């Protein structure tokens, strides 16, 4: 869990809260294009609380989200679009 081996078509999360690898936080995406963001906005926390843990690169449940980042991670999870 927490890793994807087979990707489908590009998608954008319903709430447009996406991971910005530049600073390793989640932000609202003002301009999503085919699963990528070309313009970032304010920090956000995904509704599912399933976030990328930068140290491992895996998706894990965030037990303590704060300002687009996670203070403590739990079990592996699968994000939903």
Secondary structure, DSSP 4 states (H G I P E B T S, - for coil): ----SS--S----TT-EEEETTTTEEEEESSEETTEESSEEEE---TT-EEEETTTTEEEEESSEETTEES-EEEE-----
